Amino acid sequence: MTTGTTGTAGEAPLFAPQVPFRAFFDDPRWALAIIRATVMEAAHPQIGAALAENSTFVAHPWRRLRNTFLSMRRMFDADPAVREREAARLNRLHARMSGSDSRGRAYDAMDRAARAWVVATLFESAVTMCRLSGQPLDQDTMERLYGEYRAFLAALDGDAGELPEHLNDFWRYFDRVVEEQLENTEAARVILYRLFDHLPAPALLDGMPALWAAGRAVVGPLLGAITVASLPEPYRRKAGLAEMPGTPTLMQGAYLAAGLTRFLPEGWINAETIIETLSLPPDSDDPRTRTVTALRARMKRASALLRLLTPLSDDTGPGPAPATSKATGEARRSAEEFFRTVLDQTGDGYLDWPDLAAMARELATRLDLGEPEETRLYDAFAAWWRELQAALDSDGDGRVSADEYAAAAPSLAGPALIRVAEVLFDATDKDGSGTINAEEHRTLFRTAFHRHLPVTDGTYGRSAFVGDFLAFMAGRLSNTAYDPLLADA
């Protein structure tokens, strides 16, 4: 079976629009399958450690979903140039992720066996998704789908040798990894329990905490139960994941219900549009938000009614500060809020290098930076972390707590952060004129900040751009078009 980009005689090339995997992009069943695949990825010790230390999926799950979806679209694009560019970007990203887990075991996101397992879980979950929804894949389709996934791995690693060449051998490989290597890792537990229990509202629904909390209280446990029931039985037994009575039936019903959407007219469900719309802040100037203004108004009224009828908390934080220190208390709460929503990208309650690396990664992804600009950006963020650590890490533990940050309330606009802003400016100033024209400025905000700016004919100078960016990143400037840059979920 071929693992390249061309099929056998009479078949469409791998990654062509009509091949099996591309049909899953807009399939609601894939939402259930991708959660399942992610849990099995996280159960691998190397992948789990990398996720626990570097990933933003706890603090920014919707953003992580959007980025993962767009990346997979590119990796399965019919254009080889698109695939090669995305593979190079992913390899640069993963090459920066290495370290040790809580037991002192080394992990490396470039480990070929671990990367093969990621691809294996995606393939196996796609096959399982079809089986559970009453539409099992025939052998020929399954073989072709497996060929696509091996070609996906080959695009990343240069060859697909870490996955068995033949499908029959794959199932033995999969069972062996489940039995011998998977563990009940912290990352897997977080995805199954903490993530569903504390899932933040997507940006579009922000500001309606009661309504979101009510929906999450119902849907979260159901998703957790469905995911656990769908996992391979040997792993459930090893990890001690109890299957509640009735959950197999619930799982089957969820997949069957999602599968019924195949009867909808073609084009009615577009996953990319749905994900992007959910990611839009409620005050965005994006034209798509205008189409949901009336819906938001209705949902706000429902949220207000729900607050009257239920004891659900709005989770708006602590009560008012003592009157004797009102001004100080307000400043401290502002600093803590900025720490939580912007600086603590991984959601572990501390600021350290993985948080700033996540910022660099997000910016490089949104702006689609090439290797030289991406490296400049990471180097600038690394220098900024060294400045922050020297200024704020009062106990010398290698990280900055929310209390250390809020108590010091420093000006974070040091030379390294200026370099971060300058890299962004240079990436936008395509003609090297030293100013950003109106179109370049609008493009920057559409891609990096998810904002549509009013049409203007003016230019934006380097000093003005750097000044505004520093004010935002130092926590002094809020409620501006910069807010969605790093704080959106």
C-alpha positions in Angstrom: 0.0 0.0 0.0 1.3 3.4 -0.9 2.0 6.1 1.7 2.8 8.8 -0.8 0.6 11.4 -2.4 -0.7 9.3 -5.3 -3.1 6.4 -5.2 -3.1 3.2 -7.2 -4.5 3.0 -10.7 -8.1 4.3 -10.9 -8.0 5.8 -7.4 -7.9 9.5 -6.4 -4.6 10.7 -5.1 -4.1 10.7 -1.3 -5.3 14.0 0.3 -7.6 14.8 -2.7 -10.9 16.4 -1.8 -12.8 13.1 -2.2 -10.6 10.9 -0.1 -12.1 9.5 3.2 -10.5 11.7 5.9 -11.6 15.1 4.3 -15.2 14.0 4.6 -14.8 14.0 8.4 -13.9 17.7 8.7 -17.5 18.8 8.9 -18.8 15.7 10.6 -20.2 16.3 14.1 -19.1 12.8 15.1 -15.6 13.9 14.8 -16.1 16.2 17.9 -16.6 13.1 20.0 -13.8 11.1 18.3 -11.2 13.9 18.7 -11.8 14.0 22.5 -11.4 10.3 22.7 -8.2 10.4 20.6 -6.8 13.2 22.8 -7.3 11.2 26.0 -5.4 8.3 24.5 -2.6 10.6 23.3 -2.4 12.1 26.8 -2.3 8.6 28.3 1.1 8.0 26.7 3.7 9.1 29.2 5.8 11.2 26.9 2.8 13.0 25.3 1.1 13.4 28.6 4.2 15.1 30.1 4.6 17.4 27.2 0.9 18.3 27.4 0.9 18.9 31.1 3.9 21.2 31.0 3.5 23.0 27.7 -0.1 22.9 26.5 -2.8 25.6 26.9 -5.7 23.2 26.5 -6.8 23.8 30.1 -6.8 27.6 30.1 -7.6 28.1 26.4 -9.4 24.9 25.2 -11.3 26.7 22.4 -8.2 28.3 21.0 -6.4 24.9 21.1 -9.4 23.4 19.3 -9.3 26.0 16.6 -5.5 25.7 16.1 -5.6 21.9 16.0 -8.5 21.9 13.5 -6.8 24.4 11.2 -3.5 22.5 11.4 -5.1 19.2 10.4 -6.9 20.9 7.5 -3.5 22.1 6.3 -1.8 18.7 6.9 -4.5 17.0 4.7 -4.6 19.7 2.1 -4.5 18.6 -1.5 -1.6 21.1 -2.2 1.8 19.6 -1.3 3.2 23.0 -0.6 0.6 23.7 2.1 1.3 20.3 3.7 5.1 20.9 3.7 4.8 24.3 5.2 2.5 23.1 8.0 4.7 20.1 8.7 7.8 22.4 9.0 5.9 24.7 11.4 4.8 21.8 13.5 8.3 20.4 13.7 9.7 23.7 14.8 7.0 23.9 17.4 7.6 20.4 18.7 11.4 20.8 18.7 11.1 23.4 21.4 9.2 21.0 23.8 11.4 18.7 25.9 12.0 18.1 29.6 11.2 15.7 32.4 7.9 14.5 33.9 7.1 14.4 37.6 8.8 11.0 37.9 12.0 12.3 36.3 11.5 10.6 33.0 12.6 12.5 29.9 10.2 13.5 27.3 10.7 15.0 23.8 7.9 16.1 21.6 10.0 15.1 18.6 10.2 11.4 19.7 9.2 9.5 16.7 7.4 6.7 18.5 5.3 9.2 20.4 4.4 11.1 17.3 3.4 7.9 15.6 1.1 7.2 18.5 -0.7 10.5 18.0 -1.4 9.6 14.4 -2.4 6.1 15.4 -5.0 7.4 17.9 -6.5 9.7 15.3 -6.9 6.8 12.8 -8.2 4.3 15.3 -10.7 6.9 16.7 -12.0 7.7 13.2 -12.6 4.0 12.6 -14.2 3.6 16.0 -16.4 6.7 15.4 -17.8 5.1 12.3 -18.4 1.8 14.0 -20.2 3.3 17.0 -22.5 5.4 14.8 -23.7 2.4 12.8 -21.7 3.2 9.7 -18.6 0.9 9.9 -15.9 1.4 7.2 -15.5 -1.4 4.7 -12.1 -2.9 4.4 -11.0 -1.0 1.2 -12.0 2.4 2.7 -10.2 1.5 5.9 -7.1 0.5 4.1 -7.2 3.8 2.1 -7.8 5.8 5.2 -4.8 4.1 6.9 -2.7 5.1 3.9 -3.6 8.7 4.4 -2.6 8.6 8.0 0.7 6.9 7.3 1.3 9.6 4.6 0.5 12.2 7.3 3.2 10.7 9.6 5.6 10.6 6.7 5.1 14.3 6.0 6.1 15.0 9.6 8.9 12.5 10.1 10.2 11.9 6.6 8.9 8.4 6.6 6.1 6.4 8.2 8.3 3.6 9.5 7.1 3.9 13.1 3.6 2.7 12.1 3.2 -0.8 10.6 3.0 -0.9 6.8 -0.1 -3.1 6.7 -3.4 -2.5 8.4 -3.6 -6.0 9.9 -0.3 -5.4 11.7 -1.5 -2.0 12.9 -4.2 -3.5 15.2 -1.6 -5.6 16.9 0.7 -2.6 17.3 -2.2 -0.5 18.7 -3.2 -3.2 21.3 0.4 -3.6 22.4 0.8 0.1 23.1 -2.5 0.2 25.0 -1.5 -2.8 27.1 2.2 -2.0 27.7 2.7 1.8 27.5 -0.4 3.8 28.4 -0.8 5.1 31.9 -3.3 7.0 34.0 -1.4 10.2 33.5 -2.2 13.6 35.0 -2.9 15.0 31.5 -5.5 12.3 30.8 -7.2 12.9 34.1 -7.3 16.6 33.5 -9.0 16.1 30.1 -11.5 13.6 31.4 -12.5 15.5 34.6 -11.1 18.9 35.2 -11.5 20.1 31.6 -15.2 19.2 31.3 -16.0 20.4 34.9 -14.3 23.8 34.4 -14.6 24.4 30.7 -14.6 28.2 30.1 -17.2 29.7 27.9 -16.1 30.4 24.3 -15.5 34.0 23.6 -18.8 34.5 21.9 -20.7 33.4 25.0 -18.5 35.3 27.5 -20.5 37.4 29.9 -23.3 34.9 30.4 -21.8 32.8 33.3 -25.1 31.5 34.7 -26.4 30.2 31.4 -23.0 28.7 30.6 -22.6 27.1 34.0 -26.1 25.5 33.7 -25.3 24.0 30.3 -21.8 22.9 31.4 -23.2 21.2 34.5 -25.3 18.9 32.2 -23.1 18.5 29.1 -19.7 18.2 30.9 -20.4 15.0 32.8 -22.1 13.5 29.8 -19.1 14.1 27.6 -16.9 12.7 30.3 -19.0 9.5 30.6 -19.3 9.1 26.8 -15.5 9.4 26.4 -14.7 6.9 29.2 -17.2 4.4 27.8 -15.6 4.7 24.3 -12.0 4.0 25.4 -10.4 0.6 24.9 -11.4 -1.7 27.7 -7.8 -2.7 28.6 -6.9 1.0 29.2 -10.1 1.6 31.3 -9.2 -1.4 33.5 -5.5 -0.3 33.8 -6.4 3.3 34.6 -9.2 2.4 37.0 -11.8 4.3 35.0 -15.2 3.1 36.2 -17.9 2.7 33.6 -21.2 3.8 35.1 -24.3 1.7 34.3 -26.0 2.8 31.2 -23.1 4.7 29.7 -22.5 2.3 26.8 -26.0 2.9 25.7 -25.6 6.7 26.2 -22.3 6.6 24.2 -24.0 4.6 21.3 -26.9 7.0 21.3 -24.6 10.1 21.1 -22.7 8.7 18.2 -25.8 7.6 16.4 -27.5 11.0 16.9 -24.4 12.8 15.6 -24.4 10.4 12.6 -27.9 11.4 11.6 -26.5 14.7 10.5 -25.5 13.0 7.3 -29.0 13.5 6.1 -28.7 17.3 6.2 -28.1 19.1 3.0 -24.4 19.3 2.0 -22.8 22.5 3.4 -25.2 23.0 6.3 -22.4 22.2 8.8 -19.1 23.9 8.4 -16.8 23.1 11.3 -14.3 25.9 10.5 -17.1 28.5 10.5 -18.6 27.2 13.7 -15.2 27.2 15.5 -14.2 30.7 14.3 -17.6 32.1 15.2 -17.4 30.7 18.8 -13.9 32.3 19.1 -15.1 35.8 18.2 -15.3 38.1 21.2 -18.9 39.5 21.7 -17.7 43.0 20.9 -15.8 42.1 17.8 -16.3 44.1 14.7 -16.2 40.9 12.6 -19.3 40.9 10.3 -20.2 37.4 11.5 -20.9 38.6 15.0 -23.7 40.8 13.7 -25.7 37.8 12.6 -25.8 36.5 16.2 -26.6 39.8 18.0 -30.2 39.0 18.4 -29.4 35.5 19.6 -27.0 36.9 22.2 -29.7 39.2 23.5 -32.1 36.4 23.9 -29.5 34.3 25.7 -28.7 37.1 28.0 -32.3 37.3 29.0 -32.4 33.6 29.6 -29.2 33.9 31.7 -30.7 36.6 33.8 -33.8 34.5 34.4 -31.6 31.5 35.3 -29.8 33.5 37.9 -33.1 34.3 39.6 -34.2 30.7 39.6 -31.0 28.9 40.5 -28.2 29.2 43.1 -25.5 29.0 40.4 -22.6 31.3 41.1 -21.4 33.8 38.5 -17.9 33.1 39.5 -17.1 36.7 39.4 -14.3 36.5 42.0 -14.0 37.6 45.6 -16.2 40.1 47.2 -15.3 43.8 47.7 -12.1 44.7 49.4 -12.0 46.2 52.9 -12.8 49.9 52.9 -9.5 50.7 54.5 -7.6 49.6 51.4 -10.1 50.1 48.6 -7.7 51.6 46.0 -5.0 49.1 46.8 -7.4 46.2 46.6 -8.8 47.3 43.2 -5.3 47.5 41.8 -4.4 44.1 43.1 -7.5 42.5 41.7 -6.7 44.1 38.3 -3.2 42.7 38.4 -4.5 39.2 39.4 -7.1 39.3 36.6 -4.4 40.2 34.0 -2.2 37.4 35.4 -5.0 34.9 35.1 -6.4 35.8 31.7 -3.2 36.8 29.8 0.0 35.7 31.4 -0.9 32.2 32.8 -1.4 30.6 29.4 -1.2 27.0 30.7 -3.6 27.6 33.6 -1.5 26.1 36.4 -1.5 29.3 38.5 2.1 30.2 37.8 4.0 32.2 35.2 7.0 30.4 33.7 8.7 29.7 30.4 6.0 27.4 29.0 3.5 30.3 29.4 5.6 32.7 27.4 6.5 30.0 24.9 2.7 29.4 24.4 2.3 33.2 23.7 5.1 33.0 21.1 3.6 29.9 19.6 0.1 31.5 19.3 1.4 34.6 17.7 3.6 32.7 15.3 0.6 30.5 14.4 -1.9 33.3 13.8 0.5 35.4 11.8 1.9 32.3 9.9 5.4 33.4 10.5 8.3 31.9 8.6 11.3 30.3 10.3 13.5 33.4 10.7 10.7 35.6 12.1 9.4 32.8 14.3 12.9 32.3 15.8 13.2 36.1 16.4 9.9 36.0 18.2 10.8 33.0 20.4 14.2 34.5 21.2 12.5 37.8 22.2 10.0 36.0 24.5 12.9 34.0 26.0 14.7 37.2 26.9 11.5 38.6 28.3 11.1 35.6 30.6 14.7 36.1 31.9 13.8 39.7 32.7 10.6 38.7 34.5 12.3 35.9 36.4 15.0 38.2 37.6 12.5 40.9 38.7 9.6 38.9 40.1 10.8 35.4 41.2 11.3 36.4 44.8 11.5 32.9 46.3 13.8 31.6 43.6 11.6 28.6 42.6 12.0 29.3 38.9 8.4 30.5 38.4 6.3 33.6 39.3 3.2 33.2 41.3 0.1 35.3 41.0 0.9 36.8 44.5 4.5 37.6 43.5 3.2 39.3 40.3 0.3 41.2 42.0 2.4 42.3 45.0 5.2 43.7 42.8 3.0 45.2 40.1 6.0 46.1 38.0 6.3 47.7 34.7 6.9 44.8 32.4 7.9 46.8 29.4 11.6 46.0 29.4 13.9 45.9 26.4 13.0 42.3 25.6 9.3 43.0 25.4 10.1 45.9 23.1 11.8 43.4 20.9 8.7 41.2 20.9 6.6 44.2 19.7 9.2 45.0 17.0 9.1 41.5 15.6 5.4 41.8 15.3 5.7 45.2 13.6 8.4 43.9 11.2 6.2 40.9 10.3 3.4 43.3 9.4 5.5 45.9 7.7 5.9 43.8 4.5 7.5 46.6 2.4 10.0 47.6 5.1 8.9 51.2 5.0 9.0 51.7 8.8 5.3 52.3 8.9 2.2 50.1 8.6 -0.3 51.3 6.1 -4.0 50.9 6.6 -4.3 47.6 4.8 -1.4 46.1 6.7 -2.8 47.3 9.9 -6.2 45.8 9.2 -4.6 42.5 8.2 -2.6 42.3 11.4 -5.7 42.8 13.5 -7.8 40.3 11.5 -5.2 37.6 11.8 -3.5 38.2 15.2 -6.2 40.0 17.2 -9.4 38.7 15.5 -10.6 42.3 15.1 -11.9 44.2 12.0 -10.8 47.8 12.2 -12.6 50.7 10.6 -11.3 51.6 7.2 -8.8 54.4 7.4 -6.2 56.0 5.0 -3.6 56.7 7.6 -0.4 54.9 8.7 0.7 53.5 11.9 4.3 54.2 13.0 6.6 51.8 14.8 6.7 53.8 18.0 2.9 54.1 18.2 2.5 50.3 17.7 5.2 49.4 20.2 3.8 51.8 22.8 0.3 50.4 22.6 1.5 46.8 22.6 3.7 47.4 25.7 0.8 49.1 27.5 -1.4 46.1 26.9 1.3 43.5 27.8 2.2 45.4 31.0 -1.5 45.2 32.1 -2.0 49.0 31.9 -4.2 49.0 28.8 -7.4 47.0 28.7 -10.7 46.8 26.8 -8.9 47.6 23.6 -8.6 45.8 20.3 -5.5 44.1 21.8 -7.5 42.1 24.3 -8.3 39.1 22.2 -4.6 38.6 21.3 -3.8 36.3 24.2 -6.7 36.4 26.6 -9.4 34.7 24.5 -10.4 31.2 25.4 
